[in-house]
Amino acid sequence: MKKFFAVLLAVCLTFAMAACTKTPAPDENKPGQDSADKDFKIGIILLHNDTVGYDKNFIDAIDAAVKELGLSQSQVIYKKDVPEDAKCYDACVELAEEGCDVIFADSFSHEAHVLKAAKEYPDIQFLHATGQNAQIENLPNFHNAFAKIYEARYLAGVTAGLQLNKMIADGVITAEQAKIGYVGAWPFAEVISGYTSFFLGARSICPSATMEVTYTSSWADYALEKEAANKLINDGCVLISEHADTNGSPEACEEAMKNGKLAYHVGYNIDFTNVAPTANLVSSKINWTPYFVYAFGNIMKGEKVDTDWCGGFAEGSTLLIGYNNANVTEEMKADINAVEEKIKAGEIKVFDTSTFTVTAVANDSAKTDADGHLTEYMADAVADEAFTPDTQVVNNGEFQESTVRSAPYFNIIIDGVTAENPS
């Protein structure tokens, strides 16, 4: 009998303890915990796929944001290899009909097609990277975003300048041979702003540096990028950087280095150290994770998303990745970090007009002082089909990039840079 009462007492205690144990209340400030969040769907439109660095960078950022927001990969629907034509609109419609709450597209010329869909699906939020029309359209469900990549480009240029100085100090090249090559996709402001900030960073360290730019007329063409890099190397460029999306440029540099030519490499968005272990130095990168966490999170909570968003070092949206320790010393990293802190503190302005001159500018509103420094410049910052200069962007001795809108509008070829006309 005693044994029976002991068992009965144990059972009662077990139920009593279970009744006293409460399930922790969900954190109301963290998305991804209620049924509404579980039904949340994200549509992603990519120009290419995960074999191309540009698009892989977005995929990685989306993966990180989804994890941070407590969502699952099953809530993300991808449309890959979507060209910049009516097929982009079709992809938007397909994603909308599949129940997506937000649709994102990653390439500049996707914008018109995404905008068309946004007007037809007002209850869905549409996000577009690198575009410029959200401010003009002022739709509550259409948003542009970009990053102050010129900050990281400048810092990557500082890395290049340190490497050039090292080669000069070692007697490998003379100061006059400190020539940089740059593989650009198109002669658009986004590309020109990028290579100018890179060059200004390099020349802040190596004043004798010059730069030659060649365009591929394609965002991602392995053969053309490799061909362009080889052309620049044969033209005497001892260091190559890029605004292009494949492994063509770093592979050309690696092959050249193994054949006894100087061809160090600085990449974009992807760590190319494994691709070019002899040639690569570092890469600048846009980190889209902060934007996706912000935008997706706000949409889930029914809160507003900025019409035009731009993040930089402060937001963790721009950075350097993939230091190749075989080439970049700890002393060089310390110098680079010191420059980064000065940019963050506002002590260094990337487009400080006192640091460059302009001999010829294809803009009647541009003015320079007697030494060739810009004093006035009307940029086409409010987009229109005629590319009409509309906004004064030189103020307080600085070309103020990505302040009027997120997408770049610096489109000046400064002295020290030669850029061939694209074919």
N, C-alpha and C positions, 0 to 999 in steps of 0.2 A: 504493500500500500504506500509506504514511504517513497518507494521508487516511482510509483505512478504520480504522486504529488510533485516530486522533483522534476519529472519530465514536463508535467503540466505547467509548473512555474517557469521553466526554461522557455517553453513555447510562448507564454504570456509576455515574458521579458523581451523576447525577440520581436513580437508584434509591437510592443510599446516603443522599443528603440526605433523601429522602422517608421512608426507614426511620428516620432519626434524629429526624424531626419528630413529636412526640407531640400527640395531641388533648388539650386541657386537660381536666382532671378536672372534673366538675360540682361546683358549690358545694353541699355537703350541707346547708347551713343555709338555702338559698334554695329555696322551693317552686317548682313549675311546670317542673321540668326532666326528671323521669323519666316513664315510661309511666303509672305510677299517677296522677300529677298530671294527665296528659292525659286520663285517663278520669274525672276528678273533675267532677261536675255540681252546679250550683247552681240551685235553684228559687226564683223570686221571685214573691210574691203582692202585688199593688198594689190599693189601694182605687179608685184612678182610673188615670190614664195620664200621659204626659209633657207633656200640655197643662195639667196642674194643678201648681202650684208645690211642694206638699208631696211628691207622688210623684216629680216631676222631680228633687228634691233627693236622693232615695234612688237613683234611676237614675244620676245623676252620680257618687254615692259608690261605687256598685257598679262602674261603669266604671273608676274610679280604682283601686279595690282589686284588681280583676281584672288590670289592667295591672301594678300593683306586685307582685302574687304570681306574675307570669309565666304567667298563664292566658290563654285566648282567649275572645272574646265568644260563640263557638259552644258554650262550656261553660255558658252561662247561659240558662235557660229562663224566660220571663216569662208570668205569667197576670195580665192587666190588667183593670181595671174589675170587680174581684171584690167583691161586696157583703158586708156583715157579717152573713151568714146561712149556711144550710147549703151554699150554693154555694162558700163558702170551704173547707169540709171537702172538697167534691168536687174543688176545685183542688189541695188537698194530696194527695189520693189519686192524682190524675192525675200529679202531679209525682213522687210516690213510685214509681208504676208505670213512669214514664219513666226511672227509675234515678238520681234525684237523691240525692246524699249529704247535702245540707243544704237545708232549705227555710226561707225567711224570709217573714214577713208584716208589713205596715207599719201596720196600723190597730188601734186599741184594741179594738174589738168583734170583731175577727178571732180574739181569743185563745181563746175557748171551742172554736172549731172547729179551730184549730191544735192545741190541747191534746188533743182527741179523737183526731186523727190521730197525734199523738206516741205516745199509748198503744197504738195499733194497729201502729205501725211503729217498734219500739224500736231498730232498727239505723240509723235515720236521725236526724240532728240537726235539731231545729226551733228557730228563732230568732224572737222576736217583739218588735217595738218598741212601747213605751209601755204594756205590760201589767204585771200585778201579782200573778200567781198562781204564778210559777215557784218562789218560795221555799216556798210552802205545799205545792205538789205534790211538790217535791223529786225530780223525775224526772231521771235522768242525761242525757236527750236533749231536754229542754225548757228554754229559756233566755229571760229577759227582758232588755231593754236600753233605756236612755234616756240623756239627757245633762243636764248642769247648765245648761240653757238659761237659767235665771234669771240666770246670770252675764252672758250676752250681752244678755239683755233689760234688765238694769240698766244696762249700758253704752249700749245704744240709748236708754234713758231719759235718761242723762246728755247724750247728743247732743240730745235733745228739749229738755231743760232749758236748754242753751246757746242753742238757737234761740229759746226763749221769752224768755230774758233779753235776747237781741239785739233782739227786737221791742219789749220794754219800754224798753230803752235808746234805741232809735230813735224812740220815741214813737208806734209803730204801735198798740200796745195798752197798757193799764194793767196793773199787777201783778194786779189783781182779775180781769182778763180772760184770764189765763193758764190757759185751760181746754182740757184734752185730751179727745179722744174715742177710744173703743176699740171696735172691731168684734170681738166674740167669737163663737166658734162655739157653744159650749154652756157652761152654768154648772158645768163640771167642775173638779176641782182643777187639772188641767193648765192650763186656760185662766186660772183665777183666780190661780194661782201666777205665771203669765206676766205678766198685766197688773199684778199687785201689784208685782213686781220692777221692771217698766218704770216704774211710777209712783214708786216709791221712788227710782229713779235720777234721774228728772226733778226730783223735789222736793228731792233733795240739792243741786241746782244752783239751782232756782227754787222757793223755799219757799212761794210763794203759789199754786203750781199745784194745780188740782183735776182730777178726771177723771170723765167719764160713760161708762158701759159699756152697750152694747146687744148682745143676742145674736141670732143668725140661726137657731139650732136646726138648723144644717147645717154640716158641715165644708167643703163646697165648693158654693156657690151664688152665681154671679156676680150675678144680679139682686138677691138678698137682701142681699149684701154691699155692693153699690153703694147700694141703698136705705138701708141702715143708716148708711153713711158720710154720705150726704146729710142724713139726719135729724140726725146729730150736728153737722154743719156748720151746719145751720139752727138748732140749739140753742145756737150760739155757740162751738163748739169751733174753735180756731184751728190745731190740729194733731191728726192722726188716726194711730193705730197699729192693729194688728190681730193676731188669731190666727184666720186664715181663709185659704183656699187659692187664691183666684182673683185676677184683676186688678180686680175690682169696686171695691174700696176706693181703690187708687191712681188709677184712672181718674176716680172721683168727685172726688178731691182736685185732680187736674190740671184738670178742667173747671171746678171752682169757682175755682181760682187764675186761670185765663184769663178768668173772668167778674168778676174784681175782688174775690173773697172770699179771706180767709186760710184756707188748708187745707193746711199742710205735712203730709208723710206719712213715716212710718217703717214699713218692711216687715218681712217674716218669710220667711226661707229663700231668697228670690230677690231679685236686684238689680232694682229697679223703676225705675231711672233712665231707661231708654229708654221705659218706659210713662208715667212722670210726670216729665219733665225739669225742669219748673218747680217741682213740689211736693215731690219726693222728697228725703230727707236721707240715709238709710242703712238697712240691714236687719240684723237679728240672724239668726243661722243656726246650725242644728245640722249639724256636719260628721260624717257617718256613716262616712267612709272609715277612720278609725283603728279603729273597732269591727269593720268588715268584714274589714280586714287581719288583725286579731287573731283573730277568730272563725273565718273561713274557713281561715286559716293553721294554727291549732291543730287544726282538724278534719282537715285534710289530713295533718298529722303524727301524728294519733291522740292528741292531747293534750287535756286537759280545757278546757272553756269555762266561765267563771263563770256560775253560775245566774242572777245578777242583776248586770248591769254598768252603770256610770254614769261617763261621762267629762265633763270640763270644759275650762277654759282649759289646764290642765296637759297634757292629752292631745291638745290641738288639736281637741277635739270641739265647742267653742263659739267663735264669733267674730263679728265684724262684717264685712259685705261691702258693696260698692257705694256707697262714699262719693260723693255727688254734689258735685263740686267747685264747681258753680255756687252751692251753698248752704253747704257745710261748708268753712270756712277752715282753713288750716294751723295757725293758733293754736288753733282748736277741736279739731283732731285731736290736737295736743300735749296738751291738757287731758284728752281722752278716753283717750289712751295712758297718761297718768299715773294715772288712776283704775284702768285695767286692771292696771297693775303693783301697785297697792295691794291689789286683790282677790286677785291671785296670791300676794302676800306675806302674806295674811291680815289686813292692816291695815283692810280694809273687809269687813264681813260684810253680805251683801245683805239678810238678814232680821234685822238687828240690832233687837231689840225696843225699844231706846231711840229709834229713829227713826220709830216710828209708834204710834198709839193706836187703841183699839177701843172703841166705845161699846156695841155689841151683838154678841154671838157666840152662834150657835145650837149651843152645846155646853156642857152642864152642868158639864163638867170644866174649862172655861176659867176662869182667874183673872187678874185685873189688879190693878195697884197703884192708889193713889189718883189717879194722873194718867192712868190708862187704858192703861198699858203692860202687855203680856202678861207674866205671871210663870209661868204653867203652862198647858199645852194638851195634851190627850190626842187624838192623831190616829188616824184609821183607817188605820194604816200596814201592818197585817197584814190583808190584804183578806178580807172576808166579805160575804155577801149582805145582812146587816142594817146594814152600814157602822158597826160598833161601834167607838167610840173605844177604843184598846188600848195606845197607846204615848206616854209623855211625851216630847215633842219640843222643849220649850223648856228649854234648858240653857245656863248661863253667859251669859245675856242674849241668846240667839240662838234663833230658830226654825230648827231644823236640818232643812232641806229635803233630800229625796233622799239621806238617810243610812241610814234603816232599810230603804228599798227605793228602786229607781231612779225609779219613776214618782212624780210629784209628789203631795203630800197637803196642801199649804197651800190651805185653802179658806175663808179668812176675808175678809170685806169690811171693810177698814180705813177709818178716818175719812179724809175727803177724796175717797173714791170712792163714786159712786152707781151701782148696777147695777140695771137694770130686770128684772123677772121675765120670763123668756122666754115667748113665746106657745105 
